[in-house]
């Protein structure tokens, strides 16, 4: 969402992904900025997130770039009711929180929920 709203990747991505992240020219950045007509959002589940203190520095991938461990359980308690597929949990508050986050951080775009987990 950052490139489509602000014309550039967030600083955390630029720091973590470094040379694997494409660079926008000034013209591309200008063209991307506020170019979003609407957002089609697929939401399936939520996860607990824990920071990984020792970041992967060799053979980095899109999975290791976030420097976090994702889990559907914390202290043995699942984040929500079991969904239709293993690993998916029903957590409606997560969808609510995501919609509020997008509204507050990305200029309140029109959002169509195109898929959901339950």
Phi and psi restraints in degrees (range 20) as a CNS / XPLOR table:
assign (resid 1 and name C) (resid 2 and name N)
       (resid 2 and name CA) (resid 2 and name C) 1.0 -57.7 20.0 2
assign (resid 2 and name N) (resid 2 and name CA)
       (resid 2 and name C) (resid 3 and name N) 1.0 -48.2 20.0 2
assign (resid 2 and name C) (resid 3 and name N)
       (resid 3 and name CA) (resid 3 and name C) 1.0 -59.8 20.0 2
assign (resid 3 and name N) (resid 3 and name CA)
       (resid 3 and name C) (resid 4 and name N) 1.0 -38.5 20.0 2
assign (resid 3 and name C) (resid 4 and name N)
       (resid 4 and name CA) (resid 4 and name C) 1.0 -75.5 20.0 2
assign (resid 4 and name N) (resid 4 and name CA)
       (resid 4 and name C) (resid 5 and name N) 1.0 -19.8 20.0 2
assign (resid 4 and name C) (resid 5 and name N)
       (resid 5 and name CA) (resid 5 and name C) 1.0 -101.6 20.0 2
assign (resid 5 and name N) (resid 5 and name CA)
       (resid 5 and name C) (resid 6 and name N) 1.0 -43.0 20.0 2
assign (resid 5 and name C) (resid 6 and name N)
       (resid 6 and name CA) (resid 6 and name C) 1.0 -114.0 20.0 2
assign (resid 6 and name N) (resid 6 and name CA)
       (resid 6 and name C) (resid 7 and name N) 1.0 -7.6 20.0 2
assign (resid 6 and name C) (resid 7 and name N)
       (resid 7 and name CA) (resid 7 and name C) 1.0 83.2 20.0 2
assign (resid 7 and name N) (resid 7 and name CA)
       (resid 7 and name C) (resid 8 and name N) 1.0 9.5 20.0 2
assign (resid 7 and name C) (resid 8 and name N)
       (resid 8 and name CA) (resid 8 and name C) 1.0 -156.4 20.0 2
assign (resid 8 and name N) (resid 8 and name CA)
       (resid 8 and name C) (resid 9 and name N) 1.0 161.0 20.0 2
assign (resid 8 and name C) (resid 9 and name N)
       (resid 9 and name CA) (resid 9 and name C) 1.0 -72.0 20.0 2
assign (resid 9 and name N) (resid 9 and name CA)
       (resid 9 and name C) (resid 10 and name N) 1.0 153.9 20.0 2
assign (resid 9 and name C) (resid 10 and name N)
       (resid 10 and name CA) (resid 10 and name C) 1.0 -64.7 20.0 2
assign (resid 10 and name N) (resid 10 and name CA)
       (resid 10 and name C) (resid 11 and name N) 1.0 154.3 20.0 2
assign (resid 10 and name C) (resid 11 and name N)
       (resid 11 and name CA) (resid 11 and name C) 1.0 -56.7 20.0 2
assign (resid 11 and name N) (resid 11 and name CA)
       (resid 11 and name C) (resid 12 and name N) 1.0 -39.4 20.0 2
assign (resid 11 and name C) (resid 12 and name N)
       (resid 12 and name CA) (resid 12 and name C) 1.0 -60.2 20.0 2
assign (resid 12 and name N) (resid 12 and name CA)
       (resid 12 and name C) (resid 13 and name N) 1.0 -37.9 20.0 2
assign (resid 12 and name C) (resid 13 and name N)
       (resid 13 and name CA) (resid 13 and name C) 1.0 -69.0 20.0 2
assign (resid 13 and name N) (resid 13 and name CA)
       (resid 13 and name C) (resid 14 and name N) 1.0 -41.9 20.0 2
assign (resid 13 and name C) (resid 14 and name N)
       (resid 14 and name CA) (resid 14 and name C) 1.0 -62.2 20.0 2
assign (resid 14 and name N) (resid 14 and name CA)
       (resid 14 and name C) (resid 15 and name N) 1.0 -35.5 20.0 2
assign (resid 14 and name C) (resid 15 and name N)
       (resid 15 and name CA) (resid 15 and name C) 1.0 -74.6 20.0 2
assign (resid 15 and name N) (resid 15 and name CA)
       (resid 15 and name C) (resid 16 and name N) 1.0 -45.7 20.0 2
assign (resid 15 and name C) (resid 16 and name N)
       (resid 16 and name CA) (resid 16 and name C) 1.0 -79.1 20.0 2
assign (resid 16 and name N) (resid 16 and name CA)
       (resid 16 and name C) (resid 17 and name N) 1.0 -35.6 20.0 2
assign (resid 16 and name C) (resid 17 and name N)
       (resid 17 and name CA) (resid 17 and name C) 1.0 -92.8 20.0 2
assign (resid 17 and name N) (resid 17 and name CA)
       (resid 17 and name C) (resid 18 and name N) 1.0 -27.1 20.0 2
assign (resid 17 and name C) (resid 18 and name N)
       (resid 18 and name CA) (resid 18 and name C) 1.0 51.1 20.0 2
assign (resid 18 and name N) (resid 18 and name CA)
       (resid 18 and name C) (resid 19 and name N) 1.0 -117.6 20.0 2
assign (resid 18 and name C) (resid 19 and name N)
       (resid 19 and name CA) (resid 19 and name C) 1.0 -76.8 20.0 2
assign (resid 19 and name N) (resid 19 and name CA)
       (resid 19 and name C) (resid 20 and name N) 1.0 -7.9 20.0 2
assign (resid 19 and name C) (resid 20 and name N)
       (resid 20 and name CA) (resid 20 and name C) 1.0 -84.9 20.0 2
assign (resid 20 and name N) (resid 20 and name CA)
       (resid 20 and name C) (resid 21 and name N) 1.0 -8.5 20.0 2
assign (resid 20 and name C) (resid 21 and name N)
       (resid 21 and name CA) (resid 21 and name C) 1.0 -93.9 20.0 2
assign (resid 21 and name N) (resid 21 and name CA)
       (resid 21 and name C) (resid 22 and name N) 1.0 123.1 20.0 2
assign (resid 21 and name C) (resid 22 and name N)
       (resid 22 and name CA) (resid 22 and name C) 1.0 -61.1 20.0 2
assign (resid 22 and name N) (resid 22 and name CA)
       (resid 22 and name C) (resid 23 and name N) 1.0 147.7 20.0 2
assign (resid 22 and name C) (resid 23 and name N)
       (resid 23 and name CA) (resid 23 and name C) 1.0 -99.2 20.0 2
assign (resid 23 and name N) (resid 23 and name CA)
       (resid 23 and name C) (resid 24 and name N) 1.0 138.7 20.0 2
assign (resid 23 and name C) (resid 24 and name N)
       (resid 24 and name CA) (resid 24 and name C) 1.0 -90.2 20.0 2
assign (resid 24 and name N) (resid 24 and name CA)
       (resid 24 and name C) (resid 25 and name N) 1.0 139.4 20.0 2
assign (resid 24 and name C) (resid 25 and name N)
       (resid 25 and name CA) (resid 25 and name C) 1.0 -71.9 20.0 2
assign (resid 25 and name N) (resid 25 and name CA)
       (resid 25 and name C) (resid 26 and name N) 1.0 167.2 20.0 2
assign (resid 25 and name C) (resid 26 and name N)
       (resid 26 and name CA) (resid 26 and name C) 1.0 -58.6 20.0 2
assign (resid 26 and name N) (resid 26 and name CA)
       (resid 26 and name C) (resid 27 and name N) 1.0 -40.9 20.0 2
assign (resid 26 and name C) (resid 27 and name N)
       (resid 27 and name CA) (resid 27 and name C) 1.0 -66.3 20.0 2
assign (resid 27 and name N) (resid 27 and name CA)
       (resid 27 and name C) (resid 28 and name N) 1.0 -43.7 20.0 2
assign (resid 27 and name C) (resid 28 and name N)
       (resid 28 and name CA) (resid 28 and name C) 1.0 -62.3 20.0 2
assign (resid 28 and name N) (resid 28 and name CA)
       (resid 28 and name C) (resid 29 and name N) 1.0 -43.2 20.0 2
assign (resid 28 and name C) (resid 29 and name N)
       (resid 29 and name CA) (resid 29 and name C) 1.0 -60.6 20.0 2
assign (resid 29 and name N) (resid 29 and name CA)
       (resid 29 and name C) (resid 30 and name N) 1.0 -44.4 20.0 2
assign (resid 29 and name C) (resid 30 and name N)
       (resid 30 and name CA) (resid 30 and name C) 1.0 -63.0 20.0 2
assign (resid 30 and name N) (resid 30 and name CA)
       (resid 30 and name C) (resid 31 and name N) 1.0 -42.3 20.0 2
assign (resid 30 and name C) (resid 31 and name N)
       (resid 31 and name CA) (resid 31 and name C) 1.0 -66.3 20.0 2
assign (resid 31 and name N) (resid 31 and name CA)
       (resid 31 and name C) (resid 32 and name N) 1.0 -39.3 20.0 2
assign (resid 31 and name C) (resid 32 and name N)
       (resid 32 and name CA) (resid 32 and name C) 1.0 -69.7 20.0 2
assign (resid 32 and name N) (resid 32 and name CA)
       (resid 32 and name C) (resid 33 and name N) 1.0 -36.6 20.0 2
assign (resid 32 and name C) (resid 33 and name N)
       (resid 33 and name CA) (resid 33 and name C) 1.0 -55.3 20.0 2
assign (resid 33 and name N) (resid 33 and name CA)
       (resid 33 and name C) (resid 34 and name N) 1.0 124.0 20.0 2
assign (resid 33 and name C) (resid 34 and name N)
       (resid 34 and name CA) (resid 34 and name C) 1.0 56.5 20.0 2
assign (resid 34 and name N) (resid 34 and name CA)
       (resid 34 and name C) (resid 35 and name N) 1.0 34.3 20.0 2
assign (resid 34 and name C) (resid 35 and name N)
       (resid 35 and name CA) (resid 35 and name C) 1.0 -92.2 20.0 2
assign (resid 35 and name N) (resid 35 and name CA)
       (resid 35 and name C) (resid 36 and name N) 1.0 -0.2 20.0 2
assign (resid 35 and name C) (resid 36 and name N)
       (resid 36 and name CA) (resid 36 and name C) 1.0 -79.1 20.0 2
assign (resid 36 and name N) (resid 36 and name CA)
       (resid 36 and name C) (resid 37 and name N) 1.0 122.7 20.0 2
assign (resid 36 and name C) (resid 37 and name N)
       (resid 37 and name CA) (resid 37 and name C) 1.0 -84.1 20.0 2
assign (resid 37 and name N) (resid 37 and name CA)
       (resid 37 and name C) (resid 38 and name N) 1.0 -39.5 20.0 2
assign (resid 37 and name C) (resid 38 and name N)
       (resid 38 and name CA) (resid 38 and name C) 1.0 -161.3 20.0 2
assign (resid 38 and name N) (resid 38 and name CA)
       (resid 38 and name C) (resid 39 and name N) 1.0 165.1 20.0 2
assign (resid 38 and name C) (resid 39 and name N)
       (resid 39 and name CA) (resid 39 and name C) 1.0 -114.9 20.0 2
assign (resid 39 and name N) (resid 39 and name CA)
       (resid 39 and name C) (resid 40 and name N) 1.0 123.2 20.0 2
assign (resid 39 and name C) (resid 40 and name N)
       (resid 40 and name CA) (resid 40 and name C) 1.0 -91.9 20.0 2
assign (resid 40 and name N) (resid 40 and name CA)
       (resid 40 and name C) (resid 41 and name N) 1.0 115.2 20.0 2
assign (resid 40 and name C) (resid 41 and name N)
       (resid 41 and name CA) (resid 41 and name C) 1.0 -111.5 20.0 2
assign (resid 41 and name N) (resid 41 and name CA)
       (resid 41 and name C) (resid 42 and name N) 1.0 124.2 20.0 2
assign (resid 41 and name C) (resid 42 and name N)
       (resid 42 and name CA) (resid 42 and name C) 1.0 -102.5 20.0 2
assign (resid 42 and name N) (resid 42 and name CA)
       (resid 42 and name C) (resid 43 and name N) 1.0 124.1 20.0 2
assign (resid 42 and name C) (resid 43 and name N)
       (resid 43 and name CA) (resid 43 and name C) 1.0 -130.7 20.0 2
assign (resid 43 and name N) (resid 43 and name CA)
       (resid 43 and name C) (resid 44 and name N) 1.0 126.9 20.0 2
assign (resid 43 and name C) (resid 44 and name N)
       (resid 44 and name CA) (resid 44 and name C) 1.0 -118.8 20.0 2
assign (resid 44 and name N) (resid 44 and name CA)
       (resid 44 and name C) (resid 45 and name N) 1.0 -41.0 20.0 2
assign (resid 44 and name C) (resid 45 and name N)
       (resid 45 and name CA) (resid 45 and name C) 1.0 -160.8 20.0 2
assign (resid 45 and name N) (resid 45 and name CA)
       (resid 45 and name C) (resid 46 and name N) 1.0 176.5 20.0 2
assign (resid 45 and name C) (resid 46 and name N)
       (resid 46 and name CA) (resid 46 and name C) 1.0 -123.5 20.0 2
assign (resid 46 and name N) (resid 46 and name CA)
       (resid 46 and name C) (resid 47 and name N) 1.0 161.3 20.0 2
assign (resid 46 and name C) (resid 47 and name N)
       (resid 47 and name CA) (resid 47 and name C) 1.0 -135.7 20.0 2
assign (resid 47 and name N) (resid 47 and name CA)
       (resid 47 and name C) (resid 48 and name N) 1.0 152.7 20.0 2
assign (resid 47 and name C) (resid 48 and name N)
       (resid 48 and name CA) (resid 48 and name C) 1.0 -79.5 20.0 2
assign (resid 48 and name N) (resid 48 and name CA)
       (resid 48 and name C) (resid 49 and name N) 1.0 145.5 20.0 2
assign (resid 48 and name C) (resid 49 and name N)
       (resid 49 and name CA) (resid 49 and name C) 1.0 -125.5 20.0 2
assign (resid 49 and name N) (resid 49 and name CA)
       (resid 49 and name C) (resid 50 and name N) 1.0 131.7 20.0 2
assign (resid 49 and name C) (resid 50 and name N)
       (resid 50 and name CA) (resid 50 and name C) 1.0 -126.4 20.0 2
assign (resid 50 and name N) (resid 50 and name CA)
       (resid 50 and name C) (resid 51 and name N) 1.0 130.6 20.0 2
assign (resid 50 and name C) (resid 51 and name N)
       (resid 51 and name CA) (resid 51 and name C) 1.0 -62.7 20.0 2
assign (resid 51 and name N) (resid 51 and name CA)
       (resid 51 and name C) (resid 52 and name N) 1.0 137.0 20.0 2
assign (resid 51 and name C) (resid 52 and name N)
       (resid 52 and name CA) (resid 52 and name C) 1.0 -94.6 20.0 2
assign (resid 52 and name N) (resid 52 and name CA)
       (resid 52 and name C) (resid 53 and name N) 1.0 113.7 20.0 2
assign (resid 52 and name C) (resid 53 and name N)
       (resid 53 and name CA) (resid 53 and name C) 1.0 -70.9 20.0 2
assign (resid 53 and name N) (resid 53 and name CA)
       (resid 53 and name C) (resid 54 and name N) 1.0 -31.9 20.0 2
assign (resid 53 and name C) (resid 54 and name N)
       (resid 54 and name CA) (resid 54 and name C) 1.0 -104.1 20.0 2
assign (resid 54 and name N) (resid 54 and name CA)
       (resid 54 and name C) (resid 55 and name N) 1.0 100.3 20.0 2
assign (resid 54 and name C) (resid 55 and name N)
       (resid 55 and name CA) (resid 55 and name C) 1.0 -70.4 20.0 2
assign (resid 55 and name N) (resid 55 and name CA)
       (resid 55 and name C) (resid 56 and name N) 1.0 147.5 20.0 2
assign (resid 55 and name C) (resid 56 and name N)
       (resid 56 and name CA) (resid 56 and name C) 1.0 -69.7 20.0 2
assign (resid 56 and name N) (resid 56 and name CA)
       (resid 56 and name C) (resid 57 and name N) 1.0 129.6 20.0 2
assign (resid 56 and name C) (resid 57 and name N)
       (resid 57 and name CA) (resid 57 and name C) 1.0 -116.7 20.0 2
assign (resid 57 and name N) (resid 57 and name CA)
       (resid 57 and name C) (resid 58 and name N) 1.0 -17.7 20.0 2
assign (resid 57 and name C) (resid 58 and name N)
       (resid 58 and name CA) (resid 58 and name C) 1.0 -109.8 20.0 2
assign (resid 58 and name N) (resid 58 and name CA)
       (resid 58 and name C) (resid 59 and name N) 1.0 143.9 20.0 2
assign (resid 58 and name C) (resid 59 and name N)
       (resid 59 and name CA) (resid 59 and name C) 1.0 51.7 20.0 2
assign (resid 59 and name N) (resid 59 and name CA)
       (resid 59 and name C) (resid 60 and name N) 1.0 47.4 20.0 2
assign (resid 59 and name C) (resid 60 and name N)
       (resid 60 and name CA) (resid 60 and name C) 1.0 -67.1 20.0 2
assign (resid 60 and name N) (resid 60 and name CA)
       (resid 60 and name C) (resid 61 and name N) 1.0 145.8 20.0 2
assign (resid 60 and name C) (resid 61 and name N)
       (resid 61 and name CA) (resid 61 and name C) 1.0 -133.6 20.0 2
assign (resid 61 and name N) (resid 61 and name CA)
       (resid 61 and name C) (resid 62 and name N) 1.0 175.0 20.0 2
assign (resid 61 and name C) (resid 62 and name N)
       (resid 62 and name CA) (resid 62 and name C) 1.0 -62.7 20.0 2
assign (resid 62 and name N) (resid 62 and name CA)
       (resid 62 and name C) (resid 63 and name N) 1.0 -25.5 20.0 2
assign (resid 62 and name C) (resid 63 and name N)
       (resid 63 and name CA) (resid 63 and name C) 1.0 -73.2 20.0 2
assign (resid 63 and name N) (resid 63 and name CA)
       (resid 63 and name C) (resid 64 and name N) 1.0 -36.4 20.0 2
assign (resid 63 and name C) (resid 64 and name N)
       (resid 64 and name CA) (resid 64 and name C) 1.0 -86.1 20.0 2
assign (resid 64 and name N) (resid 64 and name CA)
       (resid 64 and name C) (resid 65 and name N) 1.0 -16.6 20.0 2
assign (resid 64 and name C) (resid 65 and name N)
       (resid 65 and name CA) (resid 65 and name C) 1.0 -59.2 20.0 2
assign (resid 65 and name N) (resid 65 and name CA)
       (resid 65 and name C) (resid 66 and name N) 1.0 -32.7 20.0 2
assign (resid 65 and name C) (resid 66 and name N)
       (resid 66 and name CA) (resid 66 and name C) 1.0 -72.2 20.0 2
assign (resid 66 and name N) (resid 66 and name CA)
       (resid 66 and name C) (resid 67 and name N) 1.0 -16.5 20.0 2
assign (resid 66 and name C) (resid 67 and name N)
       (resid 67 and name CA) (resid 67 and name C) 1.0 51.5 20.0 2
assign (resid 67 and name N) (resid 67 and name CA)
       (resid 67 and name C) (resid 68 and name N) 1.0 47.6 20.0 2
assign (resid 67 and name C) (resid 68 and name N)
       (resid 68 and name CA) (resid 68 and name C) 1.0 -146.9 20.0 2
assign (resid 68 and name N) (resid 68 and name CA)
       (resid 68 and name C) (resid 69 and name N) 1.0 154.9 20.0 2
assign (resid 68 and name C) (resid 69 and name N)
       (resid 69 and name CA) (resid 69 and name C) 1.0 -106.4 20.0 2
assign (resid 69 and name N) (resid 69 and name CA)
       (resid 69 and name C) (resid 70 and name N) 1.0 126.3 20.0 2
assign (resid 69 and name C) (resid 70 and name N)
       (resid 70 and name CA) (resid 70 and name C) 1.0 -102.4 20.0 2
assign (resid 70 and name N) (resid 70 and name CA)
       (resid 70 and name C) (resid 71 and name N) 1.0 142.0 20.0 2
assign (resid 70 and name C) (resid 71 and name N)
       (resid 71 and name CA) (resid 71 and name C) 1.0 -150.3 20.0 2
assign (resid 71 and name N) (resid 71 and name CA)
       (resid 71 and name C) (resid 72 and name N) 1.0 147.7 20.0 2
assign (resid 71 and name C) (resid 72 and name N)
       (resid 72 and name CA) (resid 72 and name C) 1.0 -90.6 20.0 2
assign (resid 72 and name N) (resid 72 and name CA)
       (resid 72 and name C) (resid 73 and name N) 1.0 -0.2 20.0 2
assign (resid 72 and name C) (resid 73 and name N)
       (resid 73 and name CA) (resid 73 and name C) 1.0 -130.1 20.0 2
assign (resid 73 and name N) (resid 73 and name CA)
       (resid 73 and name C) (resid 74 and name N) 1.0 147.7 20.0 2
assign (resid 73 and name C) (resid 74 and name N)
       (resid 74 and name CA) (resid 74 and name C) 1.0 -133.9 20.0 2
assign (resid 74 and name N) (resid 74 and name CA)
       (resid 74 and name C) (resid 75 and name N) 1.0 124.7 20.0 2
assign (resid 74 and name C) (resid 75 and name N)
       (resid 75 and name CA) (resid 75 and name C) 1.0 54.1 20.0 2
assign (resid 75 and name N) (resid 75 and name CA)
       (resid 75 and name C) (resid 76 and name N) 1.0 36.5 20.0 2
assign (resid 75 and name C) (resid 76 and name N)
       (resid 76 and name CA) (resid 76 and name C) 1.0 79.7 20.0 2
assign (resid 76 and name N) (resid 76 and name CA)
       (resid 76 and name C) (resid 77 and name N) 1.0 1.2 20.0 2
assign (resid 76 and name C) (resid 77 and name N)
       (resid 77 and name CA) (resid 77 and name C) 1.0 -105.6 20.0 2
assign (resid 77 and name N) (resid 77 and name CA)
       (resid 77 and name C) (resid 78 and name N) 1.0 123.0 20.0 2
assign (resid 77 and name C) (resid 78 and name N)
       (resid 78 and name CA) (resid 78 and name C) 1.0 -69.2 20.0 2
assign (resid 78 and name N) (resid 78 and name CA)
       (resid 78 and name C) (resid 79 and name N) 1.0 153.6 20.0 2
assign (resid 78 and name C) (resid 79 and name N)
       (resid 79 and name CA) (resid 79 and name C) 1.0 -68.7 20.0 2
assign (resid 79 and name N) (resid 79 and name CA)
       (resid 79 and name C) (resid 80 and name N) 1.0 -24.6 20.0 2
assign (resid 79 and name C) (resid 80 and name N)
       (resid 80 and name CA) (resid 80 and name C) 1.0 -165.1 20.0 2
assign (resid 80 and name N) (resid 80 and name CA)
       (resid 80 and name C) (resid 81 and name N) 1.0 -175.9 20.0 2
assign (resid 80 and name C) (resid 81 and name N)
       (resid 81 and name CA) (resid 81 and name C) 1.0 -66.3 20.0 2
assign (resid 81 and name N) (resid 81 and name CA)
       (resid 81 and name C) (resid 82 and name N) 1.0 150.6 20.0 2
assign (resid 81 and name C) (resid 82 and name N)
       (resid 82 and name CA) (resid 82 and name C) 1.0 -61.2 20.0 2
assign (resid 82 and name N) (resid 82 and name CA)
       (resid 82 and name C) (resid 83 and name N) 1.0 134.0 20.0 2
assign (resid 82 and name C) (resid 83 and name N)
       (resid 83 and name CA) (resid 83 and name C) 1.0 -88.9 20.0 2
assign (resid 83 and name N) (resid 83 and name CA)
       (resid 83 and name C) (resid 84 and name N) 1.0 -171.0 20.0 2
assign (resid 83 and name C) (resid 84 and name N)
       (resid 84 and name CA) (resid 84 and name C) 1.0 -72.7 20.0 2
assign (resid 84 and name N) (resid 84 and name CA)
       (resid 84 and name C) (resid 85 and name N) 1.0 -19.9 20.0 2
assign (resid 84 and name C) (resid 85 and name N)
       (resid 85 and name CA) (resid 85 and name C) 1.0 -123.3 20.0 2
assign (resid 85 and name N) (resid 85 and name CA)
       (resid 85 and name C) (resid 86 and name N) 1.0 143.2 20.0 2
assign (resid 85 and name C) (resid 86 and name N)
       (resid 86 and name CA) (resid 86 and name C) 1.0 -56.0 20.0 2
assign (resid 86 and name N) (resid 86 and name CA)
       (resid 86 and name C) (resid 87 and name N) 1.0 134.4 20.0 2
assign (resid 86 and name C) (resid 87 and name N)
       (resid 87 and name CA) (resid 87 and name C) 1.0 92.0 20.0 2
assign (resid 87 and name N) (resid 87 and name CA)
       (resid 87 and name C) (resid 88 and name N) 1.0 -12.9 20.0 2
assign (resid 87 and name C) (resid 88 and name N)
       (resid 88 and name CA) (resid 88 and name C) 1.0 -99.9 20.0 2
assign (resid 88 and name N) (resid 88 and name CA)
       (resid 88 and name C) (resid 89 and name N) 1.0 134.9 20.0 2
assign (resid 88 and name C) (resid 89 and name N)
       (resid 89 and name CA) (resid 89 and name C) 1.0 -123.1 20.0 2
assign (resid 89 and name N) (resid 89 and name CA)
       (resid 89 and name C) (resid 90 and name N) 1.0 141.3 20.0 2
assign (resid 89 and name C) (resid 90 and name N)
       (resid 90 and name CA) (resid 90 and name C) 1.0 -79.9 20.0 2
assign (resid 90 and name N) (resid 90 and name CA)
       (resid 90 and name C) (resid 91 and name N) 1.0 115.9 20.0 2
assign (resid 90 and name C) (resid 91 and name N)
       (resid 91 and name CA) (resid 91 and name C) 1.0 -143.4 20.0 2
assign (resid 91 and name N) (resid 91 and name CA)
       (resid 91 and name C) (resid 92 and name N) 1.0 79.3 20.0 2
assign (resid 91 and name C) (resid 92 and name N)
       (resid 92 and name CA) (resid 92 and name C) 1.0 -56.2 20.0 2
assign (resid 92 and name N) (resid 92 and name CA)
       (resid 92 and name C) (resid 93 and name N) 1.0 -33.3 20.0 2
assign (resid 92 and name C) (resid 93 and name N)
       (resid 93 and name CA) (resid 93 and name C) 1.0 -59.8 20.0 2
assign (resid 93 and name N) (resid 93 and name CA)
       (resid 93 and name C) (resid 94 and name N) 1.0 -31.2 20.0 2
assign (resid 93 and name C) (resid 94 and name N)
       (resid 94 and name CA) (resid 94 and name C) 1.0 -63.8 20.0 2
assign (resid 94 and name N) (resid 94 and name CA)
       (resid 94 and name C) (resid 95 and name N) 1.0 -41.4 20.0 2
assign (resid 94 and name C) (resid 95 and name N)
       (resid 95 and name CA) (resid 95 and name C) 1.0 -65.1 20.0 2
assign (resid 95 and name N) (resid 95 and name CA)
       (resid 95 and name C) (resid 96 and name N) 1.0 -44.7 20.0 2
assign (resid 95 and name C) (resid 96 and name N)
       (resid 96 and name CA) (resid 96 and name C) 1.0 -56.9 20.0 2
assign (resid 96 and name N) (resid 96 and name CA)
       (resid 96 and name C) (resid 97 and name N) 1.0 -49.7 20.0 2
assign (resid 96 and name C) (resid 97 and name N)
       (resid 97 and name CA) (resid 97 and name C) 1.0 -61.7 20.0 2
assign (resid 97 and name N) (resid 97 and name CA)
       (resid 97 and name C) (resid 98 and name N) 1.0 -39.7 20.0 2
assign (resid 97 and name C) (resid 98 and name N)
       (resid 98 and name CA) (resid 98 and name C) 1.0 -64.0 20.0 2
assign (resid 98 and name N) (resid 98 and name CA)
       (resid 98 and name C) (resid 99 and name N) 1.0 -44.2 20.0 2
assign (resid 98 and name C) (resid 99 and name N)
       (resid 99 and name CA) (resid 99 and name C) 1.0 -62.3 20.0 2
assign (resid 99 and name N) (resid 99 and name CA)
       (resid 99 and name C) (resid 100 and name N) 1.0 -42.1 20.0 2
assign (resid 99 and name C) (resid 100 and name N)
       (resid 100 and name CA) (resid 100 and name C) 1.0 -64.7 20.0 2
assign (resid 100 and name N) (resid 100 and name CA)
       (resid 100 and name C) (resid 101 and name N) 1.0 -42.3 20.0 2
assign (resid 100 and name C) (resid 101 and name N)
       (resid 101 and name CA) (resid 101 and name C) 1.0 -59.9 20.0 2
assign (resid 101 and name N) (resid 101 and name CA)
       (resid 101 and name C) (resid 102 and name N) 1.0 -47.9 20.0 2
assign (resid 101 and name C) (resid 102 and name N)
       (resid 102 and name CA) (resid 102 and name C) 1.0 -61.2 20.0 2
assign (resid 102 and name N) (resid 102 and name CA)
       (resid 102 and name C) (resid 103 and name N) 1.0 -44.9 20.0 2
assign (resid 102 and name C) (resid 103 and name N)
       (resid 103 and name CA) (resid 103 and name C) 1.0 -57.2 20.0 2
assign (resid 103 and name N) (resid 103 and name CA)
       (resid 103 and name C) (resid 104 and name N) 1.0 -48.5 20.0 2
assign (resid 103 and name C) (resid 104 and name N)
       (resid 104 and name CA) (resid 104 and name C) 1.0 -75.8 20.0 2
assign (resid 104 and name N) (resid 104 and name CA)
       (resid 104 and name C) (resid 105 and name N) 1.0 -26.1 20.0 2
assign (resid 104 and name C) (resid 105 and name N)
       (resid 105 and name CA) (resid 105 and name C) 1.0 -107.6 20.0 2
assign (resid 105 and name N) (resid 105 and name CA)
       (resid 105 and name C) (resid 106 and name N) 1.0 -13.8 20.0 2
assign (resid 105 and name C) (resid 106 and name N)
       (resid 106 and name CA) (resid 106 and name C) 1.0 -130.9 20.0 2
assign (resid 106 and name N) (resid 106 and name CA)
       (resid 106 and name C) (resid 107 and name N) 1.0 40.5 20.0 2
assign (resid 106 and name C) (resid 107 and name N)
       (resid 107 and name CA) (resid 107 and name C) 1.0 61.9 20.0 2
assign (resid 107 and name N) (resid 107 and name CA)
       (resid 107 and name C) (resid 108 and name N) 1.0 32.0 20.0 2
assign (resid 107 and name C) (resid 108 and name N)
       (resid 108 and name CA) (resid 108 and name C) 1.0 49.6 20.0 2
assign (resid 108 and name N) (resid 108 and name CA)
       (resid 108 and name C) (resid 109 and name N) 1.0 59.9 20.0 2
assign (resid 108 and name C) (resid 109 and name N)
       (resid 109 and name CA) (resid 109 and name C) 1.0 -72.2 20.0 2
assign (resid 109 and name N) (resid 109 and name CA)
       (resid 109 and name C) (resid 110 and name N) 1.0 160.8 20.0 2
assign (resid 109 and name C) (resid 110 and name N)
       (resid 110 and name CA) (resid 110 and name C) 1.0 -67.3 20.0 2
assign (resid 110 and name N) (resid 110 and name CA)
       (resid 110 and name C) (resid 111 and name N) 1.0 130.2 20.0 2
assign (resid 110 and name C) (resid 111 and name N)
       (resid 111 and name CA) (resid 111 and name C) 1.0 -123.3 20.0 2
assign (resid 111 and name N) (resid 111 and name CA)
       (resid 111 and name C) (resid 112 and name N) 1.0 130.4 20.0 2
assign (resid 111 and name C) (resid 112 and name N)
       (resid 112 and name CA) (resid 112 and name C) 1.0 -111.7 20.0 2
assign (resid 112 and name N) (resid 112 and name CA)
       (resid 112 and name C) (resid 113 and name N) 1.0 122.6 20.0 2
assign (resid 112 and name C) (resid 113 and name N)
       (resid 113 and name CA) (resid 113 and name C) 1.0 -82.2 20.0 2
assign (resid 113 and name N) (resid 113 and name CA)
       (resid 113 and name C) (resid 114 and name N) 1.0 106.2 20.0 2
assign (resid 113 and name C) (resid 114 and name N)
       (resid 114 and name CA) (resid 114 and name C) 1.0 -89.3 20.0 2
assign (resid 114 and name N) (resid 114 and name CA)
       (resid 114 and name C) (resid 115 and name N) 1.0 -24.8 20.0 2
assign (resid 114 and name C) (resid 115 and name N)
       (resid 115 and name CA) (resid 115 and name C) 1.0 -152.2 20.0 2
assign (resid 115 and name N) (resid 115 and name CA)
       (resid 115 and name C) (resid 116 and name N) 1.0 152.9 20.0 2
assign (resid 115 and name C) (resid 116 and name N)
       (resid 116 and name CA) (resid 116 and name C) 1.0 -147.8 20.0 2
assign (resid 116 and name N) (resid 116 and name CA)
       (resid 116 and name C) (resid 117 and name N) 1.0 166.1 20.0 2
assign (resid 116 and name C) (resid 117 and name N)
       (resid 117 and name CA) (resid 117 and name C) 1.0 -79.5 20.0 2
assign (resid 117 and name N) (resid 117 and name CA)
       (resid 117 and name C) (resid 118 and name N) 1.0 -24.7 20.0 2
